[in-house]
């Protein structure tokens, strides 16, 4: 799957949730925020971590 497909998939899921929670009209109003959030989620999912780094567990 290409990166643009991944980004679109993330956006569509966020939009689906916005429609379910706030309704279609409000989801349309939130579109720029949803696109930004999708881009941020996509960036985090695509971030590479050096294999020698251990996860930071804060307890």
Phi and psi in radians as a Rosetta constraint file:
Dihedral C 1 N 2 CA 2 C 2 CIRCULARHARMONIC -1.371 0.35
Dihedral N 2 CA 2 C 2 N 3 CIRCULARHARMONIC 2.885 0.35
Dihedral C 2 N 3 CA 3 C 3 CIRCULARHARMONIC -1.092 0.35
Dihedral N 3 CA 3 C 3 N 4 CIRCULARHARMONIC -0.677 0.35
Dihedral C 3 N 4 CA 4 C 4 CIRCULARHARMONIC -1.168 0.35
Dihedral N 4 CA 4 C 4 N 5 CIRCULARHARMONIC -0.596 0.35
Dihedral C 4 N 5 CA 5 C 5 CIRCULARHARMONIC -1.165 0.35
Dihedral N 5 CA 5 C 5 N 6 CIRCULARHARMONIC -0.700 0.35
Dihedral C 5 N 6 CA 6 C 6 CIRCULARHARMONIC -1.094 0.35
Dihedral N 6 CA 6 C 6 N 7 CIRCULARHARMONIC -0.791 0.35
Dihedral C 6 N 7 CA 7 C 7 CIRCULARHARMONIC -1.080 0.35
Dihedral N 7 CA 7 C 7 N 8 CIRCULARHARMONIC -0.762 0.35
Dihedral C 7 N 8 CA 8 C 8 CIRCULARHARMONIC -1.149 0.35
Dihedral N 8 CA 8 C 8 N 9 CIRCULARHARMONIC -0.670 0.35
Dihedral C 8 N 9 CA 9 C 9 CIRCULARHARMONIC -1.084 0.35
Dihedral N 9 CA 9 C 9 N 10 CIRCULARHARMONIC -0.753 0.35
Dihedral C 9 N 10 CA 10 C 10 CIRCULARHARMONIC -1.127 0.35
Dihedral N 10 CA 10 C 10 N 11 CIRCULARHARMONIC -0.800 0.35
Dihedral C 10 N 11 CA 11 C 11 CIRCULARHARMONIC -1.044 0.35
Dihedral N 11 CA 11 C 11 N 12 CIRCULARHARMONIC -0.807 0.35
Dihedral C 11 N 12 CA 12 C 12 CIRCULARHARMONIC -1.079 0.35
Dihedral N 12 CA 12 C 12 N 13 CIRCULARHARMONIC -0.639 0.35
Dihedral C 12 N 13 CA 13 C 13 CIRCULARHARMONIC -1.183 0.35
Dihedral N 13 CA 13 C 13 N 14 CIRCULARHARMONIC -0.763 0.35
Dihedral C 13 N 14 CA 14 C 14 CIRCULARHARMONIC -1.099 0.35
Dihedral N 14 CA 14 C 14 N 15 CIRCULARHARMONIC -0.708 0.35
Dihedral C 14 N 15 CA 15 C 15 CIRCULARHARMONIC -1.155 0.35
Dihedral N 15 CA 15 C 15 N 16 CIRCULARHARMONIC -0.728 0.35
Dihedral C 15 N 16 CA 16 C 16 CIRCULARHARMONIC -1.025 0.35
Dihedral N 16 CA 16 C 16 N 17 CIRCULARHARMONIC -0.756 0.35
Dihedral C 16 N 17 CA 17 C 17 CIRCULARHARMONIC -1.157 0.35
Dihedral N 17 CA 17 C 17 N 18 CIRCULARHARMONIC -0.688 0.35
Dihedral C 17 N 18 CA 18 C 18 CIRCULARHARMONIC -1.110 0.35
Dihedral N 18 CA 18 C 18 N 19 CIRCULARHARMONIC -0.736 0.35
Dihedral C 18 N 19 CA 19 C 19 CIRCULARHARMONIC -1.105 0.35
Dihedral N 19 CA 19 C 19 N 20 CIRCULARHARMONIC -0.767 0.35
Dihedral C 19 N 20 CA 20 C 20 CIRCULARHARMONIC -1.108 0.35
Dihedral N 20 CA 20 C 20 N 21 CIRCULARHARMONIC -0.659 0.35
Dihedral C 20 N 21 CA 21 C 21 CIRCULARHARMONIC -1.533 0.35
Dihedral N 21 CA 21 C 21 N 22 CIRCULARHARMONIC -0.668 0.35
Dihedral C 21 N 22 CA 22 C 22 CIRCULARHARMONIC -2.033 0.35
Dihedral N 22 CA 22 C 22 N 23 CIRCULARHARMONIC -0.239 0.35
Dihedral C 22 N 23 CA 23 C 23 CIRCULARHARMONIC 1.693 0.35
Dihedral N 23 CA 23 C 23 N 24 CIRCULARHARMONIC 2.829 0.35
Dihedral C 23 N 24 CA 24 C 24 CIRCULARHARMONIC -1.075 0.35
Dihedral N 24 CA 24 C 24 N 25 CIRCULARHARMONIC -0.788 0.35
Dihedral C 24 N 25 CA 25 C 25 CIRCULARHARMONIC -1.061 0.35
Dihedral N 25 CA 25 C 25 N 26 CIRCULARHARMONIC -0.788 0.35
Dihedral C 25 N 26 CA 26 C 26 CIRCULARHARMONIC -1.202 0.35
Dihedral N 26 CA 26 C 26 N 27 CIRCULARHARMONIC -0.618 0.35
Dihedral C 26 N 27 CA 27 C 27 CIRCULARHARMONIC -1.084 0.35
Dihedral N 27 CA 27 C 27 N 28 CIRCULARHARMONIC -0.672 0.35
Dihedral C 27 N 28 CA 28 C 28 CIRCULARHARMONIC -1.104 0.35
Dihedral N 28 CA 28 C 28 N 29 CIRCULARHARMONIC -0.748 0.35
Dihedral C 28 N 29 CA 29 C 29 CIRCULARHARMONIC -1.102 0.35
Dihedral N 29 CA 29 C 29 N 30 CIRCULARHARMONIC -0.541 0.35
Dihedral C 29 N 30 CA 30 C 30 CIRCULARHARMONIC -1.564 0.35
Dihedral N 30 CA 30 C 30 N 31 CIRCULARHARMONIC 0.076 0.35
Dihedral C 30 N 31 CA 31 C 31 CIRCULARHARMONIC -0.944 0.35
Dihedral N 31 CA 31 C 31 N 32 CIRCULARHARMONIC -0.791 0.35
Dihedral C 31 N 32 CA 32 C 32 CIRCULARHARMONIC -1.115 0.35
Dihedral N 32 CA 32 C 32 N 33 CIRCULARHARMONIC -0.649 0.35
Dihedral C 32 N 33 CA 33 C 33 CIRCULARHARMONIC -1.187 0.35
Dihedral N 33 CA 33 C 33 N 34 CIRCULARHARMONIC -0.690 0.35
Dihedral C 33 N 34 CA 34 C 34 CIRCULARHARMONIC -1.141 0.35
Dihedral N 34 CA 34 C 34 N 35 CIRCULARHARMONIC -0.706 0.35
Dihedral C 34 N 35 CA 35 C 35 CIRCULARHARMONIC -1.118 0.35
Dihedral N 35 CA 35 C 35 N 36 CIRCULARHARMONIC -0.750 0.35
Dihedral C 35 N 36 CA 36 C 36 CIRCULARHARMONIC -1.097 0.35
Dihedral N 36 CA 36 C 36 N 37 CIRCULARHARMONIC -0.778 0.35
Dihedral C 36 N 37 CA 37 C 37 CIRCULARHARMONIC -1.084 0.35
Dihedral N 37 CA 37 C 37 N 38 CIRCULARHARMONIC -0.709 0.35
Dihedral C 37 N 38 CA 38 C 38 CIRCULARHARMONIC -1.095 0.35
Dihedral N 38 CA 38 C 38 N 39 CIRCULARHARMONIC -0.719 0.35
Dihedral C 38 N 39 CA 39 C 39 CIRCULARHARMONIC -1.107 0.35
Dihedral N 39 CA 39 C 39 N 40 CIRCULARHARMONIC -0.692 0.35
Dihedral C 39 N 40 CA 40 C 40 CIRCULARHARMONIC -1.192 0.35
Dihedral N 40 CA 40 C 40 N 41 CIRCULARHARMONIC -0.742 0.35
Dihedral C 40 N 41 CA 41 C 41 CIRCULARHARMONIC -1.092 0.35
Dihedral N 41 CA 41 C 41 N 42 CIRCULARHARMONIC -0.758 0.35
Dihedral C 41 N 42 CA 42 C 42 CIRCULARHARMONIC -1.059 0.35
Dihedral N 42 CA 42 C 42 N 43 CIRCULARHARMONIC -0.730 0.35
Dihedral C 42 N 43 CA 43 C 43 CIRCULARHARMONIC -1.116 0.35
Dihedral N 43 CA 43 C 43 N 44 CIRCULARHARMONIC -0.724 0.35
Dihedral C 43 N 44 CA 44 C 44 CIRCULARHARMONIC -1.167 0.35
Dihedral N 44 CA 44 C 44 N 45 CIRCULARHARMONIC -0.762 0.35
Dihedral C 44 N 45 CA 45 C 45 CIRCULARHARMONIC -1.106 0.35
Dihedral N 45 CA 45 C 45 N 46 CIRCULARHARMONIC -0.526 0.35
Dihedral C 45 N 46 CA 46 C 46 CIRCULARHARMONIC -1.608 0.35
Dihedral N 46 CA 46 C 46 N 47 CIRCULARHARMONIC -0.048 0.35
Dihedral C 46 N 47 CA 47 C 47 CIRCULARHARMONIC -1.174 0.35
Dihedral N 47 CA 47 C 47 N 48 CIRCULARHARMONIC 2.381 0.35
Dihedral C 47 N 48 CA 48 C 48 CIRCULARHARMONIC -1.702 0.35
Dihedral N 48 CA 48 C 48 N 49 CIRCULARHARMONIC 2.440 0.35
Dihedral C 48 N 49 CA 49 C 49 CIRCULARHARMONIC -2.087 0.35
Dihedral N 49 CA 49 C 49 N 50 CIRCULARHARMONIC 2.371 0.35
Dihedral C 49 N 50 CA 50 C 50 CIRCULARHARMONIC -1.046 0.35
Dihedral N 50 CA 50 C 50 N 51 CIRCULARHARMONIC 2.347 0.35
Dihedral C 50 N 51 CA 51 C 51 CIRCULARHARMONIC -1.064 0.35
Dihedral N 51 CA 51 C 51 N 52 CIRCULARHARMONIC -0.370 0.35
Dihedral C 51 N 52 CA 52 C 52 CIRCULARHARMONIC -1.461 0.35
Dihedral N 52 CA 52 C 52 N 53 CIRCULARHARMONIC -0.142 0.35
Dihedral C 52 N 53 CA 53 C 53 CIRCULARHARMONIC -1.459 0.35
Dihedral N 53 CA 53 C 53 N 54 CIRCULARHARMONIC 2.329 0.35
Dihedral C 53 N 54 CA 54 C 54 CIRCULARHARMONIC -1.592 0.35
Dihedral N 54 CA 54 C 54 N 55 CIRCULARHARMONIC 2.607 0.35
Dihedral C 54 N 55 CA 55 C 55 CIRCULARHARMONIC -1.090 0.35
Dihedral N 55 CA 55 C 55 N 56 CIRCULARHARMONIC 2.528 0.35
Dihedral C 55 N 56 CA 56 C 56 CIRCULARHARMONIC -1.554 0.35
Dihedral N 56 CA 56 C 56 N 57 CIRCULARHARMONIC 1.958 0.35
Dihedral C 56 N 57 CA 57 C 57 CIRCULARHARMONIC -1.805 0.35
Dihedral N 57 CA 57 C 57 N 58 CIRCULARHARMONIC 2.028 0.35
Dihedral C 57 N 58 CA 58 C 58 CIRCULARHARMONIC -1.844 0.35
Dihedral N 58 CA 58 C 58 N 59 CIRCULARHARMONIC 2.107 0.35
